[in-house]
């Protein structure tokens, strides 16, 4: 009944998930294509709640969440996080968002009145009290839910309702800062939904109803025009997984690009005026060369031929990169692709329609390039240090620059706003 996050599911993946189980959560997060799809998602959600497919917990809780698999061990907390604008420097975005996905997620959340999947936040916890509690619970208590997915990862969930444990979590997390690892479009949607319901007010502190995870990252009170505290509502919070990155370092993987209708030969010829170009007879050999190359570097392929771009002309590169960004930002491979290679050499804008996105899989990018008569552009992943440094300077990396993992599985915890 669970699924990957909505933006990692390919079109045929929806069909496969529905075939696996008629109550798969993909029916909520990626409803049909017609204009009534959001209303249908709400109807399905209501039906699942009334029939017992989904069950609301009786007590307010946060949830210890564990993912274990080949080369994977991650633990964290899932719960409501108090919303904060980027200017408050409490929840730090590191990536730009596109209006289309935000509009889509906003329409879905507005109609369903639910957070259907958690965003993914990282914080530097240094193995603090919250992390020690997470580890102790995972090691000693039977889980509330256990699921095994096709990628050989085991997912386990525990509810934390004890007032003292919730207080300990709050005391540790209250003053910390978090980075949005995954879910920028959904977080932007959280803020947009909050503005719709709380126009003109600042983010608020969490209610004192017993759940304490929202307190951890909410820093301000909102006041109405009569200088009285405004009672917070469910729209002042959003569902999130929070992971201590010092105890559970994330896996940062590359997101590749495909430029449709740009033949490889044309892409290589144009790039050759400003880059060193080397052909590799074997695709896997090219991937190895890319991994070993100094940045910036890109591997271009259409499935038949493969070329590595390195050592760009320094003067042309410098003139293409915007002055208002930091040197760290200007050195990112995704920034160089978006500001130099795509517009200056290939005459393309880095937009949703003109450049396609492929997560992680170089072979899938090549297949898409072949199907669209275009060129696959393969990248090395950014480093965590680069992402943190850019975010700390209140900058955003270009869209779809990072893929942090392991991402939380969708469908284990949902948040219905009418239930709190």
Residue pairs with C-beta under 8 A, 6 or more apart in sequence:
1 21
1 23
1 24
1 25
1 411
2 24
2 25
2 147
2 149
2 155
2 409
2 410
2 411
2 412
3 9
3 17
3 24
3 25
3 26
3 29
3 409
3 410
3 411
4 13
4 407
4 409
4 410
5 117
5 182
5 183
5 407
5 408
5 410
6 26
6 29
6 30
6 117
6 410
7 101
7 185
8 359
8 407
9 17
9 26
9 30
14 26
14 30
17 24
17 26
18 24
18 26
18 27
23 48
23 53
24 411
25 116
25 117
25 410
25 411
25 414
27 41
27 44
28 41
28 44
28 45
28 112
28 114
28 116
28 414
29 108
29 116
29 117
29 410
31 37
31 38
31 40
31 41
31 44
31 108
32 40
38 107
38 108
38 110
38 111
38 112
39 111
41 108
41 111
41 112
42 111
42 112
42 113
45 54
45 112
45 114
45 416
47 53
48 54
49 56
49 416
54 414
56 416
56 419
57 159
59 159
59 161
59 210
60 161
60 209
60 210
60 211
60 420
61 79
61 159
61 160
61 161
61 211
62 77
62 78
62 79
62 159
62 160
62 166
62 169
62 211
62 212
62 213
63 77
63 78
63 79
63 144
63 157
63 158
63 159
63 160
63 413
64 75
64 76
64 77
64 133
64 134
64 137
64 138
64 157
64 158
64 160
65 75
65 76
65 77
65 78
65 155
65 156
65 157
65 241
65 408
65 412
65 413
66 73
66 74
66 75
66 138
66 143
66 154
66 155
66 156
66 157
67 73
67 74
67 75
67 153
67 154
67 155
67 406
67 408
67 409
68 153
68 154
68 156
69 151
69 152
69 153
69 154
69 406
70 152
72 153
72 251
72 406
73 248
74 243
74 248
74 250
74 406
75 131
75 134
75 135
75 138
75 243
75 247
75 248
76 134
76 241
76 242
76 243
76 244
76 248
77 130
77 134
77 160
77 169
77 213
77 241
77 242
78 118
78 157
78 239
78 240
78 241
78 242
78 408
78 412
78 413
79 211
79 213
79 214
79 239
79 240
79 242
80 206
80 211
80 213
80 214
80 237
80 238
80 239
80 240
80 415
81 91
81 121
81 178
81 213
81 214
81 216
81 217
81 218
81 237
81 238
81 239
81 240
81 242
82 203
82 204
82 205
82 206
82 214
82 215
82 216
82 217
82 218
82 219
82 236
82 237
83 91
83 190
83 191
83 194
83 203
83 218
83 236
83 237
83 238
84 90
84 91
84 203
84 217
84 218
84 219
84 220
85 191
85 203
86 92
86 93
86 394
88 203
88 219
88 220
89 177
89 394
90 177
90 178
90 217
90 218
90 219
91 121
91 177
91 178
91 180
91 187
91 217
92 177
92 178
92 179
92 180
92 391
92 392
93 180
93 184
93 187
93 391
93 396
94 179
94 180
94 184
94 387
94 388
94 390
94 391
94 395
94 396
94 397
94 402
95 180
95 184
95 396
95 397
95 398
95 399
95 400
95 401
95 402
96 184
96 396
96 397
96 398
96 399
97 184
97 185
97 188
97 399
98 185
98 351
98 352
98 399
100 352
101 185
102 185
102 188
102 189
102 192
105 185
105 186
105 189
106 189
106 192
106 193
108 116
109 115
109 116
109 189
109 190
109 193
110 193
110 196
113 416
113 417
113 418
114 414
114 415
114 416
114 417
115 186
115 190
115 238
115 239
115 414
115 415
115 417
116 410
116 414
117 186
117 239
117 408
117 410
117 411
117 414
118 183
118 239
118 240
118 241
118 408
118 413
119 180
119 182
119 183
119 186
119 187
119 190
119 238
119 239
119 240
119 241
120 180
120 181
120 182
120 183
120 240
120 241
120 243
120 404
120 407
120 408
121 178
121 179
121 180
121 181
121 217
121 240
121 241
121 242
121 243
122 178
122 179
122 181
122 242
122 243
122 244
122 245
122 250
122 404
123 173
123 176
123 177
123 178
123 179
123 242
123 243
123 244
123 245
124 176
124 177
124 244
124 245
124 246
125 131
125 172
125 176
125 244
125 245
125 246
125 247
126 244
126 246
126 247
127 244
127 246
127 247
128 172
128 244
129 168
129 169
129 171
129 172
130 168
130 169
130 172
130 173
130 244
131 172
131 244
131 247
133 160
133 165
133 168
133 169
134 244
135 247
137 158
137 160
138 156
138 158
141 158
143 156
143 157
143 158
144 157
144 158
144 159
145 155
145 156
145 157
145 412
146 154
146 155
146 156
146 157
147 154
147 155
147 156
147 409
147 412
148 154
148 155
149 155
149 409
153 406
153 409
155 409
155 412
157 412
157 413
160 166
160 169
163 210
166 210
166 211
166 212
166 213
167 212
169 212
169 213
169 216
170 212
170 213
170 215
170 216
172 216
173 213
173 215
173 216
173 217
173 242
174 215
174 216
176 216
176 217
178 217
178 242
179 245
179 387
179 388
179 391
180 187
181 243
181 250
181 402
181 404
182 403
182 404
182 405
182 407
183 240
186 238
187 238
190 238
193 235
194 203
194 235
194 236
196 235
197 233
197 235
198 204
198 222
198 230
198 233
198 235
198 236
201 222
201 223
201 224
201 230
202 220
202 221
202 222
202 223
203 218
203 219
203 220
203 222
203 236
204 218
204 220
204 221
204 222
204 229
204 230
204 232
204 236
205 215
205 218
205 219
205 220
205 221
205 232
206 212
206 214
206 215
206 218
206 232
206 236
206 237
207 214
207 231
207 232
209 420
213 242
214 237
216 242
217 242
218 236
218 237
221 229
221 230
222 229
222 230
222 232
222 236
223 229
223 230
224 230
234 417
234 418
234 420
235 417
238 415
239 413
239 414
239 415
241 408
243 250
245 384
249 384
250 384
250 404
250 405
251 404
251 405
251 406
252 381
252 382
252 383
252 384
252 387
252 402
252 403
252 404
252 405
253 359
253 360
253 381
253 403
253 404
253 405
254 360
254 378
254 379
254 380
254 381
254 403
255 357
255 358
255 359
255 360
255 379
255 400
255 401
255 402
255 403
256 357
256 358
256 359
256 360
256 361
256 362
256 365
256 376
256 377
256 378
256 379
257 337
257 355
257 356
257 357
257 358
257 365
257 376
257 377
257 379
258 355
258 356
258 357
258 358
258 365
258 368
258 369
258 372
258 374
258 375
258 376
258 377
259 267
259 342
259 346
259 348
259 354
259 355
259 356
259 369
259 374
259 375
259 377
260 354
260 356
260 369
260 372
260 373
260 374
261 372
261 373
261 374
262 346
262 348
262 374
262 375
263 302
263 373
263 374
263 375
264 300
264 301
264 302
264 304
264 305
264 307
264 369
264 375
267 300
267 346
267 375
268 277
268 300
268 307
270 345
270 346
271 277
271 300
271 309
271 341
271 345
271 346
273 345
274 312
274 313
274 316
274 317
274 340
274 344
274 345
275 309
275 310
275 311
275 312
275 313
276 309
276 310
276 311
276 312
277 307
277 308
277 309
278 289
278 307
278 308
278 310
279 305
279 306
279 307
279 308
280 286
280 289
280 306
280 307
280 308
281 306
282 306
283 301
283 303
283 306
283 362
283 366
285 306
286 299
286 301
286 306
286 307
286 308
287 299
287 362
287 378
289 299
289 308
290 297
290 298
290 299
290 308
290 378
290 379
290 380
291 380
293 308
293 310
293 380
294 310
295 331
295 333
295 380
296 310
296 312
296 331
296 333
296 336
296 337
297 308
297 309
297 310
297 333
297 380
298 308
298 309
298 333
298 337
298 341
298 377
298 378
298 379
299 306
299 307
299 308
299 309
299 362
299 377
299 378
299 379
300 306
300 307
300 308
300 309
300 375
300 376
300 377
300 378
301 307
301 366
301 369
301 375
301 376
301 378
302 366
302 369
302 370
302 374
302 375
302 376
303 366
303 367
303 369
303 370
303 376
309 341
312 336
312 340
316 340
316 344
317 336
317 340
320 336
320 339
320 340
320 343
320 344
321 330
321 335
321 336
321 339
321 340
322 330
322 339
325 335
325 395
326 390
326 393
326 395
328 386
328 389
328 390
328 393
329 335
329 390
329 393
329 395
329 397
330 336
332 382
332 386
332 390
332 397
332 398
332 401
333 379
333 380
333 382
334 379
334 382
334 397
334 398
334 400
334 401
335 397
335 398
335 401
337 350
337 377
337 379
337 398
338 350
338 398
338 399
341 377
342 348
342 349
342 350
342 355
343 349
343 350
348 354
348 355
349 355
350 398
350 399
356 368
356 372
356 374
357 400
358 364
358 365
358 368
358 376
359 403
360 403
362 376
362 378
365 376
365 377
365 378
366 376
368 374
368 376
369 375
369 376
381 402
381 403
382 397
382 401
382 402
387 397
387 401
387 402
390 396
390 397
